[in-house]
Amino acid sequence: MIQMPRSLTALIAKSFADELRTAREAAQRNVEDFDQIIHSVERFGSFLHGCVDCLGAYRPLICKEARKSPLAEEVPVLCPEFQTPFERLYDLVKDARNDAMHQGAFARRLTEHSIQLSLVLEDALRRGFEMSTVQEYMVRNPTCGELWHPLSFLRQTMLVNAFSYLPVNDGGRWCLISDLDVAAYLGQASSNNDRKRRLAEMLRDADGITYRDEKHRARCLPANTSLEQALRDFDGDPRPVLISREGVSPLEILGILAPADLL
């Protein structure tokens, strides 16, 4: 039976955009981890194509969707020394993926091209359907810290995920612990033994991290907040905001939104 190409809906486009973002962030943490992006592109291509095939077969349909973003063709024409056309990126990734050498400098170039490809496709999927609320751009199910976590674990979580801020629930009120908070507290250790003690200390016992003050209190927005309103609410504050159904400080949050998510 011949499979017919499928059409995207806003919900499906958002799902693929989220998958691509997750894959891209994994590749950004590991310079040789390009497979997740390519697999996401393949799944997107097979959906559009209506059956499983190869990257070459998916090319026309994926490039057509990518053109919904000006980053695919229009901006590269205006800024050719800075932006690579999407079709060229696609061919670079497709051809390199079939090469036997996927390590070292070769893998790093492939990862870089894969990340660039994902960024254009993510923009096309979100902007093409005029997604205009924070729930369509937020990172769902964010990683959070706990008051009983030792600082060594909070430090590890931040470094492994390249987080600058970590949400922590303090008795029903959300706060944001920053990498600077942790670095400053550990950096004040008077000796190696003192640093070891501080690393093993639970957050709730770390007197040098005043997470209960207004400076650390997290802002919460309703999931249906418009992007325009969210940008106004940032008001020059680069800290991420937490997203909930009702927009107050709830026990559970739906997601987290950083300025970079809106670029």
Secondary structure, DSSP 8 states (H G I E B T S, - for coil): ---------HHHHHHHHHHHHHHHHHHHHSTT--HHHHHHHHHHHHHHHSS---HHHHHHHHHHHHTTSTTTTHHHHH-TTT---HHHHHHHHHHHHTSS--SHHHHHHHHHHHHHHHHHHHHHHHHHTT--BGGGTSEES---B-TTSBHHHHHHHHHHHT-SEEEEEETTEEEEEEHHHHHHHHHT-SSHHHHHHHHHSBGGG-TT--TTSGGGB--EEETT-BHHHHHHHHTT--S-EEEESSSS--SS-SEEE-GGGG-
